[in-house]
Amino acid sequence: MSILSPTTSIADAFAALLIGDIPFRFTAYDGSSVGPEDSRFGLDLKNERGLSYLVTAPGDLGLARAYVMGDLEILGAHPGDPYEALAYIKGSRTGLKFRAPSPIEALSLVRTVGLAHLVPPPVPEQEHLPRWRRLMEGFLHSPERDAEAISHHYDVSNRFYELVLGPSMTYTCACYPDVTSTLEEAQFHKYDLVAGKLDLRPGQRLLDVGCGWGGMVRHAAREYGVRALGVTLSAEQAFWAQQKIKEEGLEGLAEVRHLDYRLVDEGDFDAVSSIGLTEHIGVANYPAYFGFLRDRLKPEGRLLNHSITRADNKKTSTGAFIDRYVFPDGELTGSGRMISEIQDAGLEVHHAENLREHYARTLSGWNQNLVEHWDECVAEVGAATARTWGLYIAGSRMGFETNEIQLHQVLATRTTPEGSSGYPLRPTWTP
């Protein structure tokens, strides 16, 4: 359909503005429908508020708002794991992309939906300010703004994270030693891989920046006898980690502080680990970030930086949904740019490894956990937040599977002025 008429139904208007043939069944509250009846998956627009979301924020943002609020349902998919539905739509010939209406079509569309639907409904409370607003207000990556952004994402509910992440409480890519490994086994193996790359030994000192719920801190103390300090901007994470350290009897070795990493004044650490923090830093702040981590290391000390990366080094937007609902102020770049910044900070890079496929498998495990504990998750944080997480985890899994995003571990040392790195000719760690 190329021209919308004044009597066009909601479903016909949806199909008319979709680029290409509609690959799924679309139904709307006015009784209209369009698309193949035998489609495995579909979209159901349930009410007028959902229509207003779609009309006032065309594209992914409007769809996300309507879905989060329960005004748009993905038929044939559990809200805790819409992965197969998203993959089906994305894998179709046309996907889900819309074109802008012509002036005549826009007028007909207004007649179809009504002027009242051109007034944007209140955005879901899970949504944050758009990036351009944060930039104009000068908040991006100030200490206060970073604390707010981290709190938005991580101070949801420790119980919710326990249900989704599992007993390890590890919200970063696991490393599966084989295809039969469980999520918990893979998270233990990931921490062991980091410890091996850092060559941790009893009596050494480790700084873990962006430590989350203290998984690496406790692993280093418990398994290697290392004195480990972790810092996080999330008060909820710090509280949980401090309690867990006491439960495990690790107070003499492990410590987690509610603190901005930039305020750590100790130095001469044997090793620094950064597991999932770099995504929040901002590329423009890499020189200061890696310079700070370098200065925390003693000569021949090692840095392990574990971070989501892009498949290339081009500047690319994170997208409205991720930026507003999941990682406010988050920014990704390719491993090449990251390695260059580490080198320019005065560190010697020894090894880089891409764990992309491991993250796809990790995310699948989180989606499974969310489905299994759906009712409790909804009771804990509300249906809108639970749907947000289901959508985000499934979409991220697709991104890793299709090589849109990757996960790199980069190992570097603070080499002495004389050129000594302390790095062995044959490392003892294995992937």
C-alpha positions in Angstrom: 0.0 0.0 0.0 1.6 3.3 -1.1 -1.0 5.8 0.0 -2.9 5.9 3.2 -6.6 6.8 3.0 -8.7 8.5 5.7 -10.4 5.2 6.4 -7.2 3.1 6.7 -7.2 0.8 9.7 -4.4 0.7 12.3 -3.0 -2.6 10.9 -3.1 -1.3 7.3 -1.3 1.9 8.3 1.4 -0.2 10.2 1.9 -2.3 7.1 1.9 0.6 4.7 4.8 2.3 6.5 6.8 -0.9 6.9 9.6 -1.2 4.4 8.9 -4.4 2.4 6.4 -7.2 3.2 5.3 -7.7 6.8 7.0 -10.9 7.9 4.6 -11.6 10.9 1.0 -11.2 12.0 0.1 -7.8 13.3 -3.2 -7.2 15.2 -4.6 -4.1 16.7 -7.2 -3.2 19.3 -9.5 -1.8 16.6 -10.0 -5.4 15.3 -7.7 -4.9 12.3 -4.9 -7.3 11.3 -2.4 -7.8 8.6 0.3 -10.3 7.7 0.5 -14.1 7.4 -2.0 -15.9 9.6 0.3 -18.9 10.0 3.2 -16.8 11.3 5.0 -18.3 14.3 5.3 -14.9 16.0 3.3 -11.7 15.9 2.7 -8.3 17.4 -0.5 -7.3 19.1 -1.2 -3.6 19.8 -3.4 -3.7 22.8 -4.6 -0.1 23.4 -4.6 3.6 22.4 -1.7 4.4 24.6 0.4 1.9 22.7 -0.7 3.5 19.4 0.4 6.9 20.8 3.9 5.5 21.6 4.3 4.2 18.1 3.1 7.4 16.4 5.0 9.9 18.5 8.3 7.9 18.6 8.5 6.0 15.3 11.0 3.2 15.1 12.7 1.2 17.8 12.0 3.7 20.6 8.3 3.8 20.2 8.1 0.0 19.9 10.2 -0.4 23.0 8.1 2.0 25.0 4.9 0.3 24.1 6.4 -3.1 24.8 7.8 -2.2 28.2 4.5 -0.8 29.3 2.6 -3.9 28.2 0.8 -2.0 25.4 2.5 -4.1 22.7 2.7 -7.8 23.1 5.1 -10.2 21.2 2.8 -13.1 20.4 4.4 -16.6 20.6 7.2 -15.4 22.9 7.7 -15.3 26.7 8.5 -11.8 27.8 11.5 -13.1 29.7 13.0 -14.5 26.5 11.8 -12.9 23.3 15.0 -14.1 21.5 13.5 -16.4 19.0 10.8 -13.9 18.0 13.4 -11.1 17.6 15.7 -13.5 15.6 12.7 -14.5 13.4 11.8 -10.9 12.6 15.4 -9.8 12.1 16.2 -12.9 9.9 13.2 -12.2 7.6 13.8 -10.6 4.3 12.5 -7.2 5.4 13.1 -7.1 9.1 11.2 -4.4 10.9 12.1 -1.0 9.4 9.8 1.9 8.7 9.8 4.7 6.2 8.7 8.3 6.7 5.2 9.0 5.3 4.7 11.5 2.5 2.9 14.8 3.4 -0.4 13.3 2.0 0.1 10.1 3.9 0.9 12.0 7.1 -2.4 13.9 6.8 -4.3 10.7 6.2 -2.5 9.1 9.1 -3.5 11.9 11.4 -7.1 11.3 10.3 -6.8 7.6 11.0 -5.2 7.7 14.4 -6.8 11.0 15.6 -5.1 14.2 16.9 -5.2 12.9 20.5 -2.6 10.2 19.6 -0.1 12.8 18.5 0.4 13.9 22.1 3.2 11.7 23.5 2.2 9.7 26.6 4.5 9.9 29.7 7.6 7.9 29.0 8.1 4.7 31.1 9.9 5.4 34.4 12.6 2.9 33.2 13.6 5.4 30.6 16.4 7.9 31.1 17.1 11.3 29.5 18.3 11.1 25.9 22.0 11.4 25.4 21.8 14.9 23.7 20.0 16.3 26.8 22.7 14.9 29.1 25.4 16.4 26.9 23.7 19.8 26.8 23.4 19.8 30.6 27.0 18.9 31.0 26.4 15.7 33.0 28.1 13.1 30.8 30.7 11.2 32.8 31.1 13.7 35.6 31.5 11.8 38.9 27.9 12.7 39.9 26.5 11.7 36.6 28.4 8.4 36.5 27.1 7.5 39.9 23.5 8.2 38.8 23.9 6.2 35.6 25.4 3.2 37.5 22.6 3.4 40.1 20.0 3.5 37.3 21.2 0.2 36.0 22.6 -1.7 38.9 20.6 -0.6 41.9 17.4 -2.3 40.6 17.2 -5.1 43.3 19.8 -7.5 44.5 17.2 -10.2 44.7 16.3 -9.6 41.1 19.9 -10.0 40.0 20.2 -13.2 42.1 17.3 -14.6 40.2 18.6 -13.6 36.7 22.4 -14.0 37.1 22.4 -17.1 39.3 24.4 -17.8 42.5 27.6 -16.3 41.1 26.0 -12.8 40.9 28.3 -12.2 38.0 27.0 -9.7 35.4 29.8 -10.1 32.8 30.6 -12.6 30.1 31.3 -16.1 31.3 33.9 -18.3 29.6 32.7 -21.9 28.9 35.4 -24.5 29.1 33.2 -26.8 27.0 29.7 -26.9 25.5 28.3 -28.9 28.5 29.4 -26.4 31.1 26.8 -24.7 33.2 26.6 -21.0 33.6 28.0 -21.2 37.1 30.9 -23.4 36.0 31.6 -20.9 33.1 31.6 -17.9 35.5 34.1 -19.7 37.8 36.2 -20.5 34.8 36.1 -16.9 33.6 37.4 -15.7 37.0 40.1 -18.3 36.9 41.1 -17.3 33.4 41.5 -13.7 34.6 43.5 -14.8 37.6 45.7 -16.9 35.4 46.4 -14.1 32.9 47.2 -11.8 35.9 49.4 -14.6 37.3 47.9 -14.1 40.8 49.8 -15.6 43.7 49.4 -15.6 47.5 50.3 -12.4 49.2 49.9 -10.2 46.1 47.6 -7.2 45.9 44.7 -6.9 43.4 42.6 -3.9 42.6 39.3 -4.7 40.8 37.6 -1.5 39.4 33.9 -1.7 38.8 33.8 -4.9 40.9 30.1 -5.4 40.8 29.0 -7.8 43.5 32.6 -8.7 44.3 32.9 -11.9 42.3 36.5 -11.4 41.2 37.5 -10.0 44.6 36.2 -13.0 46.4 37.6 -15.5 43.8 41.1 -14.0 44.0 41.1 -14.1 47.8 39.5 -17.5 48.2 41.3 -19.4 45.4 44.7 -17.6 45.3 45.2 -16.0 48.7 45.4 -12.5 47.2 44.6 -9.4 49.1 41.9 -7.9 46.9 40.2 -4.5 46.9 37.1 -3.9 44.8 35.3 -0.6 44.2 31.9 0.0 42.7 29.6 3.0 42.3 26.6 0.9 43.1 25.6 1.1 46.8 23.5 -2.1 46.4 26.3 -4.0 44.9 28.8 -2.9 47.6 26.4 -3.9 50.4 25.7 -7.3 48.9 29.5 -7.9 48.4 30.4 -6.8 51.9 27.9 -9.3 53.3 29.1 -12.1 51.1 32.7 -11.5 52.1 31.7 -11.9 55.8 29.7 -15.0 55.0 32.7 -16.6 53.3 35.1 -15.6 56.1 37.3 -13.5 53.7 37.4 -10.2 55.7 41.2 -10.6 56.1 41.8 -10.7 52.4 38.9 -9.2 50.5 37.3 -5.7 50.6 34.7 -4.0 48.6 34.1 -0.2 48.8 31.2 1.9 47.5 33.6 4.3 45.8 34.4 5.9 42.4 37.5 4.2 41.0 39.0 7.6 40.5 39.1 8.1 44.3 41.3 5.0 45.0 44.5 6.5 46.4 46.4 3.3 47.1 49.1 2.2 44.6 51.7 -0.4 43.9 49.2 -3.1 43.1 50.6 -6.3 41.6 47.5 -6.5 39.3 44.5 -4.5 38.3 41.4 -6.1 36.8 38.6 -4.2 35.0 35.8 -6.5 34.1 32.8 -4.8 32.5 33.7 -1.2 33.5 35.2 0.2 30.3 31.7 0.3 28.6 30.7 3.0 31.1 33.8 5.2 30.8 33.3 7.0 27.4 35.9 6.7 24.7 37.0 10.3 25.1 38.0 9.4 28.7 40.1 6.4 27.8 43.4 8.3 28.2 42.7 9.3 31.7 41.1 6.0 32.6 44.0 3.8 31.4 46.5 6.3 32.7 44.9 6.0 36.1 45.0 2.2 36.1 48.7 2.3 35.0 49.5 4.5 37.9 48.0 2.1 40.3 50.3 -0.7 39.2 53.8 -1.4 40.5 56.5 -1.9 37.9 55.9 -5.2 36.0 52.4 -5.2 37.4 49.6 -6.5 35.0 46.3 -5.1 33.8 43.5 -7.2 32.5 40.8 -5.2 30.8 37.6 -7.1 30.0 35.1 -5.2 27.9 32.3 -5.3 25.3 33.7 -4.0 22.0 32.4 -3.4 18.5 33.4 -5.4 15.5 35.1 -2.3 14.0 36.6 0.9 15.3 34.0 3.3 13.6 32.0 5.6 15.8 28.6 4.1 16.1 25.5 5.0 18.2 24.4 2.6 20.9 20.8 3.0 19.8 17.9 4.7 21.7 16.7 1.7 23.6 20.1 0.7 25.0 21.1 4.3 25.8 17.8 5.2 27.5 16.8 1.9 29.2 19.9 -0.1 29.8 23.3 1.7 29.8 22.8 5.4 30.0 26.1 7.1 28.8 27.5 3.8 27.7 29.8 3.8 24.7 31.6 1.1 22.8 34.5 1.0 20.3 36.6 -1.7 18.6 39.4 -3.6 20.2 41.9 -1.8 17.9 41.0 1.6 19.4 41.0 0.1 22.9 44.5 -1.5 22.5 45.8 1.8 21.0 44.6 3.7 24.0 46.1 1.2 26.4 49.5 1.5 24.6 49.3 5.3 24.5 48.8 5.3 28.2 52.2 3.7 28.6 51.3 0.0 29.0 52.7 -2.9 27.0 50.0 -5.1 25.5 50.8 -8.8 25.5 47.6 -10.6 24.6 44.1 -9.9 23.3 41.3 -12.5 23.1 37.7 -12.3 21.7 35.1 -14.2 23.8 32.1 -13.1 21.6 30.5 -16.6 21.3 30.9 -17.1 25.1 28.8 -13.9 25.8 26.0 -15.1 23.5 25.9 -18.3 25.5 26.0 -16.3 28.8 23.1 -14.2 27.8 21.1 -17.3 26.8 21.6 -18.5 30.4 20.3 -15.2 31.8 17.2 -15.3 29.6 16.5 -18.9 30.8 16.9 -17.8 34.4 14.5 -14.9 33.9 11.9 -17.2 32.3 12.2 -19.7 35.1 11.8 -17.1 37.8 9.5 -14.7 35.9 6.7 -14.4 38.5 9.2 -13.7 41.3 11.1 -11.2 39.1 7.9 -9.3 38.3 6.9 -9.3 42.0 10.4 -7.9 42.9 10.8 -5.2 40.3 7.5 -4.9 38.4 6.5 -6.2 35.0 7.8 -3.2 33.0 11.4 -3.6 34.4 11.3 -7.4 33.9 10.1 -6.9 30.3 12.9 -4.4 29.7 15.5 -6.9 30.9 14.0 -9.7 28.8 14.2 -7.6 25.7 17.7 -6.2 26.4 19.2 -9.7 27.1 17.7 -11.3 24.0 18.7 -8.4 21.8 22.2 -8.4 23.1 22.5 -12.1 22.5 21.6 -11.5 18.9 24.2 -8.8 18.7 27.0 -11.1 19.8 25.8 -14.0 17.6 25.8 -11.9 14.5 29.1 -10.2 15.3 27.7 -6.7 15.7 29.4 -6.6 19.1 32.3 -8.6 20.7 33.9 -9.1 24.0 37.7 -8.6 24.4 40.1 -9.3 27.2 43.3 -7.3 26.8 46.3 -8.1 28.9 49.0 -5.5 29.5 51.9 -4.7 31.8 53.5 -1.7 33.3 56.9 -2.3 31.8 59.9 -0.7 33.6 62.0 2.1 32.0 64.7 -0.5 31.4 62.2 -2.6 29.4 61.4 -5.4 31.8 57.8 -6.5 31.8 58.1 -9.6 33.9 56.0 -11.4 31.3 57.1 -15.0 30.8 58.3 -16.5 27.5 55.6 -19.2 27.9 52.5 -18.1 29.9 51.1 -20.8 32.2 47.4 -19.8 31.8 45.2 -21.4 29.2 41.9 -20.3 27.6 
